[in-house]
Amino acid sequence: MRAPASVGMRLEEIDTPALLVDLESFEKNLKTLGDSLRGHDVRVRAHAKTHKCPEIARRQVAAGAIGVCCQKVSEAEAMVEGGIEDVLVSNEVVGVPKLGRLGALSTRARLGVCVDNRDNLRQLEASGAKLDVYVELDIGMRRCGVAPGEPALALAREIARSRTLRFAGLQAYHGRAQHLRSMAERRAAIQAACDQVVLTKALLEKAKIPCPIVTGAGSGSFMFEVETGAWNEIQPGSYVFMDADYARNEWAAPLPRFEHSLFVLATVMSRPAPDRAIVDAGLKASSVDSGMPGVWEKPGLVYAAASDEHGRVDIAPGVAAPALGEKLLLVPGHCDPTVNLYDWYVCVRQGVVEALWPITARGASL
């Protein structure tokens, strides 16, 4: 797919809709995460499902991450192909084709996977793949995961007996906590999750099953997990970009504030009335599952509705209306599914295109 820009172009010359990364804010976010963890014995496994881009993954590793996690085997393939040597599929992998690919990938990089079911564990073992296997706990997400305590212990015992699989620890991610708006709500949710993790670790210790890693945590809560001492690996993803939904959260110490670095660049394509403008970025340009995108640094302009190819921007009374052809920056409501709509990041520094990064794992859902 043809890129919407070339290196050296100015912002106003970029074709639209385009997915932009502000490099100064992006680089600051990488540094902010590292600074926030200084003095804590915890490692970062950045979540690549957010960006789907080996170039970004390499920069995260250069900034101190030990590797990445993915949600799909195809995402993991893109990361390994792009030079990432330590990848956790922080999800269950079921089905002969996927297990075969997982096994092949495990010969090229250190690879981990999650389980919450004995039958799936036996399928993994039958595949012959040499894998790090994590027992996924349901700590409040109510999605995948085995119950903490005895059910998790039983599954860990089976992994420990395997000749090809290695019990690597616990996957304990509380996704529902990430967008609880108040700090108090998020802290309480993580403390309740911590109690379940500590219970399970105690049972493993009593059974003499080493649990080297407890991994999990997201961009909206990770310092709460770190402060409990129960997690020694975190999986933030959205911190590199942020989005409009995360901006609605309350942010205060110990959580650092990250900057918006991801934008959808749109062009005003119609001015049908004084109170509205139409841009060329609709549902196919920005995910709206977490709300409409925000119009960046344009008070009085509100992105109010989206259809396939069009976005309606309402103009408040007395506010200067954008001109036909004017470019607007939009902050996506949810960064992850928005990224999956594009082939390229257009990387901009001080209004000039510095680089183009391919979104290699776009559409990688297998």
FIKENU-828081 format. One record per residue (C-alpha): residue number from 1; residue in three letters; chain; y, z, x. Coordinates in nm, 3 decimals. Layout:
N
@k NUM r ALA c A Y Y Z Z X X
...
***
This chain:
366
@k 1 r MET c A Y 0.000 Z 0.000 X 0.000
@k 2 r ARG c A Y 0.343 Z -0.097 X 0.133
@k 3 r ALA c A Y 0.554 Z 0.196 X 0.247
@k 4 r PRO c A Y 0.883 Z 0.250 X 0.061
@k 5 r ALA c A Y 1.083 Z 0.283 X 0.382
@k 6 r SER c A Y 1.085 Z 0.218 X 0.754
@k 7 r VAL c A Y 1.190 Z 0.437 X 1.043
@k 8 r GLY c A Y 1.567 Z 0.439 X 1.092
@k 9 r MET c A Y 1.656 Z 0.377 X 0.726
@k 10 r ARG c A Y 1.916 Z 0.596 X 0.564
@k 11 r LEU c A Y 1.828 Z 0.792 X 0.251
@k 12 r GLU c A Y 2.015 Z 0.558 X 0.018
@k 13 r GLU c A Y 1.816 Z 0.259 X 0.150
@k 14 r ILE c A Y 1.471 Z 0.400 X 0.064
@k 15 r ASP c A Y 1.292 Z 0.226 X -0.221
@k 16 r THR c A Y 1.197 Z 0.450 X -0.512
@k 17 r PRO c A Y 1.020 Z 0.645 X -0.637
@k 18 r ALA c A Y 0.929 Z 0.785 X -0.296
@k 19 r LEU c A Y 0.786 Z 1.116 X -0.177
@k 20 r LEU c A Y 1.018 Z 1.271 X 0.082
@k 21 r VAL c A Y 0.964 Z 1.549 X 0.333
@k 22 r ASP c A Y 1.274 Z 1.715 X 0.474
@k 23 r LEU c A Y 1.153 Z 1.774 X 0.828
@k 24 r GLU c A Y 1.396 Z 2.054 X 0.911
@k 25 r SER c A Y 1.283 Z 2.264 X 0.613
@k 26 r PHE c A Y 0.918 Z 2.170 X 0.668
@k 27 r GLU c A Y 0.930 Z 2.284 X 1.032
@k 28 r LYS c A Y 1.113 Z 2.601 X 0.935
@k 29 r ASN c A Y 0.838 Z 2.681 X 0.682
@k 30 r LEU c A Y 0.571 Z 2.647 X 0.950
@k 31 r LYS c A Y 0.765 Z 2.889 X 1.171
@k 32 r THR c A Y 0.837 Z 3.131 X 0.886
@k 33 r LEU c A Y 0.468 Z 3.173 X 0.811
@k 34 r GLY c A Y 0.390 Z 3.247 X 1.174
@k 35 r ASP c A Y 0.679 Z 3.492 X 1.204
@k 36 r SER c A Y 0.571 Z 3.678 X 0.890
@k 37 r LEU c A Y 0.224 Z 3.742 X 1.036
@k 38 r ARG c A Y 0.335 Z 3.860 X 1.380
@k 39 r GLY c A Y 0.168 Z 4.191 X 1.459
@k 40 r HIS c A Y -0.106 Z 4.147 X 1.199
@k 41 r ASP c A Y -0.468 Z 4.079 X 1.297
@k 42 r VAL c A Y -0.518 Z 3.792 X 1.054
@k 43 r ARG c A Y -0.572 Z 3.422 X 1.102
@k 44 r VAL c A Y -0.443 Z 3.126 X 0.903
@k 45 r ARG c A Y -0.667 Z 2.860 X 0.754
@k 46 r ALA c A Y -0.408 Z 2.636 X 0.591
@k 47 r HIS c A Y -0.505 Z 2.473 X 0.263
@k 48 r ALA c A Y -0.504 Z 2.095 X 0.297
@k 49 r LYS c A Y -0.549 Z 2.032 X -0.076
@k 50 r THR c A Y -0.172 Z 2.069 X -0.096
@k 51 r HIS c A Y -0.081 Z 1.788 X 0.142
@k 52 r LYS c A Y -0.400 Z 1.578 X 0.191
@k 53 r CYS c A Y -0.260 Z 1.459 X 0.525
@k 54 r PRO c A Y -0.423 Z 1.498 X 0.871
@k 55 r GLU c A Y -0.082 Z 1.468 X 1.040
@k 56 r ILE c A Y 0.037 Z 1.779 X 0.857
@k 57 r ALA c A Y -0.293 Z 1.956 X 0.926
@k 58 r ARG c A Y -0.253 Z 1.890 X 1.299
@k 59 r ARG c A Y 0.096 Z 2.038 X 1.289
@k 60 r GLN c A Y -0.035 Z 2.345 X 1.107
@k 61 r VAL c A Y -0.301 Z 2.391 X 1.376
@k 62 r ALA c A Y -0.038 Z 2.345 X 1.647
@k 63 r ALA c A Y 0.163 Z 2.621 X 1.473
@k 64 r GLY c A Y -0.131 Z 2.860 X 1.497
@k 65 r ALA c A Y -0.375 Z 2.783 X 1.215
@k 66 r ILE c A Y -0.742 Z 2.797 X 1.321
@k 67 r GLY c A Y -0.827 Z 2.504 X 1.093
@k 68 r VAL c A Y -0.791 Z 2.402 X 0.730
@k 69 r CYS c A Y -0.967 Z 2.439 X 0.400
@k 70 r CYS c A Y -1.020 Z 2.169 X 0.139
@k 71 r GLN c A Y -1.150 Z 2.156 X -0.216
@k 72 r LYS c A Y -1.354 Z 1.837 X -0.190
@k 73 r VAL c A Y -1.599 Z 1.687 X 0.058
@k 74 r SER c A Y -1.390 Z 1.370 X 0.068
@k 75 r GLU c A Y -1.083 Z 1.573 X 0.167
@k 76 r ALA c A Y -1.288 Z 1.737 X 0.442
@k 77 r GLU c A Y -1.400 Z 1.394 X 0.564
@k 78 r ALA c A Y -1.037 Z 1.283 X 0.591
@k 79 r MET c A Y -0.946 Z 1.597 X 0.787
@k 80 r VAL c A Y -1.237 Z 1.565 X 1.033
@k 81 r GLU c A Y -1.167 Z 1.195 X 1.078
@k 82 r GLY c A Y -0.807 Z 1.294 X 1.154
@k 83 r GLY c A Y -0.911 Z 1.530 X 1.434
@k 84 r ILE c A Y -0.943 Z 1.868 X 1.261
@k 85 r GLU c A Y -1.243 Z 2.050 X 1.409
@k 86 r ASP c A Y -1.279 Z 2.352 X 1.178
@k 87 r VAL c A Y -1.289 Z 2.290 X 0.801
@k 88 r LEU c A Y -1.392 Z 2.509 X 0.510
@k 89 r VAL c A Y -1.468 Z 2.347 X 0.175
@k 90 r SER c A Y -1.342 Z 2.644 X -0.025
@k 91 r ASN c A Y -1.538 Z 2.533 X -0.327
@k 92 r GLU c A Y -1.893 Z 2.478 X -0.445
@k 93 r VAL c A Y -2.058 Z 2.146 X -0.354
@k 94 r VAL c A Y -2.330 Z 2.028 X -0.594
@k 95 r GLY c A Y -2.529 Z 1.702 X -0.608
@k 96 r VAL c A Y -2.742 Z 1.506 X -0.364
@k 97 r PRO c A Y -2.476 Z 1.250 X -0.256
@k 98 r LYS c A Y -2.216 Z 1.516 X -0.178
@k 99 r LEU c A Y -2.465 Z 1.741 X 0.001
@k 100 r GLY c A Y -2.576 Z 1.448 X 0.217
@k 101 r ARG c A Y -2.219 Z 1.376 X 0.318
@k 102 r LEU c A Y -2.157 Z 1.745 X 0.382
@k 103 r GLY c A Y -2.458 Z 1.756 X 0.613
@k 104 r ALA c A Y -2.345 Z 1.448 X 0.803
@k 105 r LEU c A Y -1.997 Z 1.594 X 0.842
@k 106 r SER c A Y -2.140 Z 1.921 X 0.976
@k 107 r THR c A Y -2.263 Z 1.731 X 1.284
@k 108 r ARG c A Y -1.904 Z 1.636 X 1.372
@k 109 r ALA c A Y -1.711 Z 1.960 X 1.314
@k 110 r ARG c A Y -1.751 Z 2.327 X 1.232
@k 111 r LEU c A Y -1.794 Z 2.318 X 0.857
@k 112 r GLY c A Y -1.805 Z 2.587 X 0.592
@k 113 r VAL c A Y -1.878 Z 2.586 X 0.220
@k 114 r CYS c A Y -1.876 Z 2.834 X -0.068
@k 115 r VAL c A Y -2.163 Z 2.931 X -0.299
@k 116 r ASP c A Y -2.191 Z 3.138 X -0.614
@k 117 r ASN c A Y -2.538 Z 3.035 X -0.731
@k 118 r ARG c A Y -2.892 Z 3.070 X -0.591
@k 119 r ASP c A Y -2.994 Z 2.720 X -0.699
@k 120 r ASN c A Y -2.698 Z 2.570 X -0.516
@k 121 r LEU c A Y -2.787 Z 2.776 X -0.209
@k 122 r ARG c A Y -3.141 Z 2.635 X -0.212
@k 123 r GLN c A Y -2.999 Z 2.283 X -0.241
@k 124 r LEU c A Y -2.778 Z 2.347 X 0.061
@k 125 r GLU c A Y -3.076 Z 2.474 X 0.259
@k 126 r ALA c A Y -3.294 Z 2.179 X 0.154
@k 127 r SER c A Y -3.029 Z 1.939 X 0.279
@k 128 r GLY c A Y -3.090 Z 2.059 X 0.636
@k 129 r ALA c A Y -2.720 Z 2.094 X 0.702
@k 130 r LYS c A Y -2.607 Z 2.359 X 0.949
@k 131 r LEU c A Y -2.320 Z 2.528 X 0.769
@k 132 r ASP c A Y -2.114 Z 2.843 X 0.754
@k 133 r VAL c A Y -2.169 Z 2.971 X 0.400
@k 134 r TYR c A Y -1.929 Z 3.203 X 0.219
@k 135 r VAL c A Y -2.016 Z 3.392 X -0.098
@k 136 r GLU c A Y -1.734 Z 3.326 X -0.343
@k 137 r LEU c A Y -1.629 Z 3.631 X -0.543
@k 138 r ASP c A Y -1.469 Z 3.617 X -0.885
@k 139 r ILE c A Y -1.183 Z 3.863 X -0.830
@k 140 r GLY c A Y -0.983 Z 3.767 X -1.140
@k 141 r MET c A Y -0.960 Z 3.388 X -1.127
@k 142 r ARG c A Y -1.231 Z 3.347 X -1.394
@k 143 r ARG c A Y -1.329 Z 3.012 X -1.247
@k 144 r CYS c A Y -1.603 Z 2.985 X -0.986
@k 145 r GLY c A Y -1.744 Z 3.290 X -0.813
@k 146 r VAL c A Y -2.019 Z 3.549 X -0.841
@k 147 r ALA c A Y -1.944 Z 3.902 X -0.959
@k 148 r PRO c A Y -1.847 Z 4.141 X -0.677
@k 149 r GLY c A Y -2.087 Z 4.415 X -0.574
@k 150 r GLU c A Y -2.463 Z 4.384 X -0.617
@k 151 r PRO c A Y -2.469 Z 4.017 X -0.736
@k 152 r ALA c A Y -2.272 Z 3.913 X -0.427
@k 153 r LEU c A Y -2.495 Z 4.123 X -0.204
@k 154 r ALA c A Y -2.808 Z 3.957 X -0.344
@k 155 r LEU c A Y -2.670 Z 3.613 X -0.264
@k 156 r ALA c A Y -2.565 Z 3.720 X 0.086
@k 157 r ARG c A Y -2.919 Z 3.849 X 0.151
@k 158 r GLU c A Y -3.061 Z 3.505 X 0.074
@k 159 r ILE c A Y -2.813 Z 3.332 X 0.305
@k 160 r ALA c A Y -2.891 Z 3.580 X 0.583
@k 161 r ARG c A Y -3.261 Z 3.490 X 0.559
@k 162 r SER c A Y -3.193 Z 3.116 X 0.598
@k 163 r ARG c A Y -3.291 Z 2.934 X 0.917
@k 164 r THR c A Y -3.016 Z 2.672 X 0.891
@k 165 r LEU c A Y -2.732 Z 2.844 X 0.706
@k 166 r ARG c A Y -2.512 Z 3.119 X 0.847
@k 167 r PHE c A Y -2.357 Z 3.388 X 0.628
@k 168 r ALA c A Y -1.993 Z 3.364 X 0.732
@k 169 r GLY c A Y -1.833 Z 3.609 X 0.490
@k 170 r LEU c A Y -1.659 Z 3.623 X 0.153
@k 171 r GLN c A Y -1.428 Z 3.380 X -0.023
@k 172 r ALA c A Y -1.188 Z 3.593 X -0.230
@k 173 r TYR c A Y -0.901 Z 3.388 X -0.372
@k 174 r HIS c A Y -0.698 Z 3.504 X -0.674
@k 175 r GLY c A Y -0.526 Z 3.189 X -0.792
@k 176 r ARG c A Y -0.396 Z 3.342 X -1.112
@k 177 r ALA c A Y -0.194 Z 3.590 X -0.908
@k 178 r GLN c A Y 0.009 Z 3.322 X -0.730
@k 179 r HIS c A Y 0.250 Z 3.257 X -1.016
@k 180 r LEU c A Y 0.276 Z 3.601 X -1.173
@k 181 r ARG c A Y 0.653 Z 3.614 X -1.173
@k 182 r SER c A Y 0.731 Z 3.968 X -1.059
@k 183 r MET c A Y 0.641 Z 4.112 X -0.721
@k 184 r ALA c A Y 0.495 Z 4.419 X -0.895
@k 185 r GLU c A Y 0.257 Z 4.208 X -1.105
@k 186 r ARG c A Y 0.133 Z 4.015 X -0.804
@k 187 r ARG c A Y 0.091 Z 4.326 X -0.592
@k 188 r ALA c A Y -0.109 Z 4.498 X -0.869
@k 189 r ALA c A Y -0.334 Z 4.194 X -0.916
@k 190 r ILE c A Y -0.410 Z 4.175 X -0.544
@k 191 r GLN c A Y -0.477 Z 4.549 X -0.522
@k 192 r ALA c A Y -0.730 Z 4.520 X -0.805
@k 193 r ALA c A Y -0.890 Z 4.227 X -0.621
@k 194 r CYS c A Y -0.892 Z 4.430 X -0.300
@k 195 r ASP c A Y -1.092 Z 4.705 X -0.468
@k 196 r GLN c A Y -1.364 Z 4.449 X -0.549
@k 197 r VAL c A Y -1.363 Z 4.309 X -0.195
@k 198 r VAL c A Y -1.389 Z 4.658 X -0.041
@k 199 r LEU c A Y -1.678 Z 4.746 X -0.275
@k 200 r THR c A Y -1.867 Z 4.431 X -0.174
@k 201 r LYS c A Y -1.801 Z 4.477 X 0.198
@k 202 r ALA c A Y -1.932 Z 4.834 X 0.179
@k 203 r LEU c A Y -2.257 Z 4.715 X 0.021
@k 204 r LEU c A Y -2.296 Z 4.447 X 0.289
@k 205 r GLU c A Y -2.238 Z 4.703 X 0.562
@k 206 r LYS c A Y -2.494 Z 4.940 X 0.409
@k 207 r ALA c A Y -2.743 Z 4.652 X 0.399
@k 208 r LYS c A Y -2.663 Z 4.578 X 0.766
@k 209 r ILE c A Y -2.538 Z 4.228 X 0.685
@k 210 r PRO c A Y -2.235 Z 4.152 X 0.906
@k 211 r CYS c A Y -1.934 Z 4.014 X 0.714
@k 212 r PRO c A Y -1.712 Z 3.862 X 0.982
@k 213 r ILE c A Y -1.456 Z 3.698 X 0.754
@k 214 r VAL c A Y -1.292 Z 3.767 X 0.419
@k 215 r THR c A Y -1.084 Z 3.462 X 0.341
@k 216 r GLY c A Y -0.849 Z 3.380 X 0.056
@k 217 r ALA c A Y -0.486 Z 3.440 X -0.046
@k 218 r GLY c A Y -0.220 Z 3.188 X -0.141
@k 219 r SER c A Y 0.147 Z 3.121 X -0.079
@k 220 r GLY c A Y 0.262 Z 3.350 X -0.359
@k 221 r SER c A Y 0.073 Z 3.660 X -0.250
@k 222 r PHE c A Y -0.063 Z 3.636 X 0.106
@k 223 r MET c A Y 0.128 Z 3.931 X 0.253
@k 224 r PHE c A Y -0.016 Z 4.158 X -0.016
@k 225 r GLU c A Y -0.367 Z 4.059 X 0.095
@k 226 r VAL c A Y -0.270 Z 4.109 X 0.459
@k 227 r GLU c A Y -0.127 Z 4.455 X 0.393
@k 228 r THR c A Y -0.447 Z 4.577 X 0.223
@k 229 r GLY c A Y -0.643 Z 4.514 X 0.545
@k 230 r ALA c A Y -0.936 Z 4.375 X 0.343
@k 231 r TRP c A Y -0.865 Z 4.011 X 0.428
@k 232 r ASN c A Y -0.863 Z 3.880 X 0.785
@k 233 r GLU c A Y -0.805 Z 3.512 X 0.701
@k 234 r ILE c A Y -0.553 Z 3.362 X 0.461
@k 235 r GLN c A Y -0.537 Z 3.019 X 0.294
@k 236 r PRO c A Y -0.176 Z 2.938 X 0.201
@k 237 r GLY c A Y -0.109 Z 2.575 X 0.114
@k 238 r SER c A Y 0.211 Z 2.528 X -0.085
@k 239 r TYR c A Y 0.421 Z 2.720 X 0.170
@k 240 r VAL c A Y 0.482 Z 2.399 X 0.364
@k 241 r PHE c A Y 0.651 Z 2.234 X 0.063
@k 242 r MET c A Y 0.723 Z 2.481 X -0.221
@k 243 r ASP c A Y 0.787 Z 2.349 X -0.571
@k 244 r ALA c A Y 0.987 Z 2.426 X -0.884
@k 245 r ASP c A Y 0.718 Z 2.654 X -1.025
@k 246 r TYR c A Y 0.702 Z 2.871 X -0.713
@k 247 r ALA c A Y 1.082 Z 2.891 X -0.721
@k 248 r ARG c A Y 1.055 Z 3.078 X -1.052
@k 249 r ASN c A Y 0.872 Z 3.365 X -0.881
@k 250 r GLU c A Y 1.050 Z 3.677 X -0.765
@k 251 r TRP c A Y 1.060 Z 3.674 X -0.381
@k 252 r ALA c A Y 1.125 Z 3.980 X -0.170
@k 253 r ALA c A Y 0.979 Z 4.162 X 0.131
@k 254 r PRO c A Y 0.707 Z 4.162 X 0.248
@k 255 r LEU c A Y 0.682 Z 3.802 X 0.124
@k 256 r PRO c A Y 0.904 Z 3.560 X 0.318
@k 257 r ARG c A Y 1.108 Z 3.299 X 0.133
@k 258 r PHE c A Y 1.008 Z 2.942 X 0.212
@k 259 r GLU c A Y 1.238 Z 2.643 X 0.163
@k 260 r HIS c A Y 1.193 Z 2.337 X -0.056
@k 261 r SER c A Y 1.089 Z 2.057 X 0.178
@k 262 r LEU c A Y 0.917 Z 1.817 X -0.066
@k 263 r PHE c A Y 1.117 Z 1.591 X -0.295
@k 264 r VAL c A Y 1.070 Z 1.287 X -0.515
@k 265 r LEU c A Y 1.351 Z 1.040 X -0.452
@k 266 r ALA c A Y 1.447 Z 0.856 X -0.772
@k 267 r THR c A Y 1.704 Z 0.593 X -0.866
@k 268 r VAL c A Y 1.925 Z 0.593 X -1.175
@k 269 r MET c A Y 1.805 Z 0.277 X -1.348
@k 270 r SER c A Y 1.993 Z 0.306 X -1.678
@k 271 r ARG c A Y 2.301 Z 0.479 X -1.820
@k 272 r PRO c A Y 2.245 Z 0.433 X -2.194
@k 273 r ALA c A Y 2.479 Z 0.713 X -2.312
@k 274 r PRO c A Y 2.740 Z 0.953 X -2.170
@k 275 r ASP c A Y 2.502 Z 1.249 X -2.203
@k 276 r ARG c A Y 2.200 Z 1.102 X -2.027
@k 277 r ALA c A Y 2.077 Z 0.890 X -1.738
@k 278 r ILE c A Y 1.734 Z 0.736 X -1.690
@k 279 r VAL c A Y 1.561 Z 0.746 X -1.352
@k 280 r ASP c A Y 1.265 Z 0.542 X -1.229
@k 281 r ALA c A Y 1.042 Z 0.849 X -1.173
@k 282 r GLY c A Y 0.829 Z 0.953 X -1.467
@k 283 r LEU c A Y 0.478 Z 1.086 X -1.516
@k 284 r LYS c A Y 0.341 Z 0.854 X -1.248
@k 285 r ALA c A Y 0.588 Z 0.992 X -0.994
@k 286 r SER c A Y 0.585 Z 1.368 X -1.052
@k 287 r SER c A Y 0.329 Z 1.602 X -1.205
@k 288 r VAL c A Y 0.459 Z 1.798 X -1.505
@k 289 r ASP c A Y 0.164 Z 2.035 X -1.557
@k 290 r SER c A Y 0.383 Z 2.321 X -1.428
@k 291 r GLY c A Y 0.702 Z 2.199 X -1.590
@k 292 r MET c A Y 0.955 Z 1.924 X -1.533
@k 293 r PRO c A Y 1.096 Z 1.860 X -1.188
@k 294 r GLY c A Y 1.435 Z 2.001 X -1.102
@k 295 r VAL c A Y 1.735 Z 1.792 X -0.998
@k 296 r TRP c A Y 1.827 Z 1.908 X -0.648
@k 297 r GLU c A Y 2.182 Z 2.032 X -0.585
@k 298 r LYS c A Y 2.329 Z 1.863 X -0.891
@k 299 r PRO c A Y 2.446 Z 2.140 X -1.129
@k 300 r GLY c A Y 2.468 Z 2.019 X -1.487
@k 301 r LEU c A Y 2.195 Z 1.756 X -1.447
@k 302 r VAL c A Y 1.860 Z 1.848 X -1.603
@k 303 r TYR c A Y 1.544 Z 1.642 X -1.586
@k 304 r ALA c A Y 1.448 Z 1.689 X -1.951
@k 305 r ALA c A Y 1.166 Z 1.447 X -2.040
@k 306 r ALA c A Y 0.919 Z 1.209 X -1.879
@k 307 r SER c A Y 0.722 Z 0.907 X -1.988
@k 308 r ASP c A Y 0.502 Z 0.683 X -1.775
@k 309 r GLU c A Y 0.773 Z 0.509 X -1.572
@k 310 r HIS c A Y 1.093 Z 0.681 X -1.685
@k 311 r GLY c A Y 1.256 Z 1.021 X -1.651
@k 312 r ARG c A Y 1.540 Z 1.135 X -1.876
@k 313 r VAL c A Y 1.815 Z 1.332 X -1.708
@k 314 r ASP c A Y 2.048 Z 1.514 X -1.946
@k 315 r ILE c A Y 2.412 Z 1.546 X -1.840
@k 316 r ALA c A Y 2.604 Z 1.857 X -1.943
@k 317 r PRO c A Y 2.953 Z 1.812 X -2.095
@k 318 r GLY c A Y 3.223 Z 1.786 X -1.832
@k 319 r VAL c A Y 2.977 Z 1.707 X -1.552
@k 320 r ALA c A Y 3.026 Z 1.388 X -1.350
@k 321 r ALA c A Y 2.754 Z 1.143 X -1.447
@k 322 r PRO c A Y 2.548 Z 0.976 X -1.175
@k 323 r ALA c A Y 2.624 Z 0.608 X -1.124
@k 324 r LEU c A Y 2.382 Z 0.326 X -1.189
@k 325 r GLY c A Y 2.175 Z 0.285 X -0.872
@k 326 r GLU c A Y 2.255 Z 0.636 X -0.746
@k 327 r LYS c A Y 1.968 Z 0.822 X -0.579
@k 328 r LEU c A Y 1.866 Z 1.169 X -0.702
@k 329 r LEU c A Y 1.636 Z 1.417 X -0.530
@k 330 r LEU c A Y 1.385 Z 1.586 X -0.760
@k 331 r VAL c A Y 1.191 Z 1.904 X -0.682
@k 332 r PRO c A Y 0.839 Z 1.859 X -0.825
@k 333 r GLY c A Y 0.714 Z 2.118 X -1.072
@k 334 r HIS c A Y 0.377 Z 2.135 X -0.890
@k 335 r CYS c A Y 0.349 Z 1.995 X -0.539
@k 336 r ASP c A Y -0.030 Z 1.942 X -0.512
@k 337 r PRO c A Y -0.087 Z 1.692 X -0.797
@k 338 r THR c A Y 0.246 Z 1.524 X -0.722
@k 339 r VAL c A Y 0.134 Z 1.450 X -0.366
@k 340 r ASN c A Y -0.181 Z 1.288 X -0.505
@k 341 r LEU c A Y 0.035 Z 1.020 X -0.671
@k 342 r TYR c A Y 0.159 Z 0.876 X -0.339
@k 343 r ASP c A Y 0.030 Z 0.689 X -0.034
@k 344 r TRP c A Y 0.308 Z 0.791 X 0.207
@k 345 r TYR c A Y 0.534 Z 1.077 X 0.303
@k 346 r VAL c A Y 0.876 Z 0.948 X 0.400
@k 347 r CYS c A Y 0.989 Z 1.204 X 0.656
@k 348 r VAL c A Y 1.364 Z 1.247 X 0.677
@k 349 r ARG c A Y 1.587 Z 1.438 X 0.916
@k 350 r GLN c A Y 1.959 Z 1.466 X 0.835
@k 351 r GLY c A Y 1.940 Z 1.175 X 0.593
@k 352 r VAL c A Y 1.758 Z 0.932 X 0.825
@k 353 r VAL c A Y 1.390 Z 0.832 X 0.812
@k 354 r GLU c A Y 1.218 Z 0.967 X 1.123
@k 355 r ALA c A Y 0.851 Z 0.904 X 1.042
@k 356 r LEU c A Y 0.603 Z 0.783 X 0.782
@k 357 r TRP c A Y 0.286 Z 0.987 X 0.736
@k 358 r PRO c A Y -0.005 Z 0.841 X 0.538
@k 359 r ILE c A Y -0.153 Z 1.062 X 0.266
@k 360 r THR c A Y -0.503 Z 0.980 X 0.382
@k 361 r ALA c A Y -0.691 Z 1.190 X 0.127
@k 362 r ARG c A Y -0.496 Z 1.068 X -0.174
@k 363 r GLY c A Y -0.740 Z 1.033 X -0.463
@k 364 r ALA c A Y -1.015 Z 1.204 X -0.262
@k 365 r SER c A Y -1.189 Z 1.376 X -0.552
@k 366 r LEU c A Y -1.559 Z 1.329 X -0.461
***
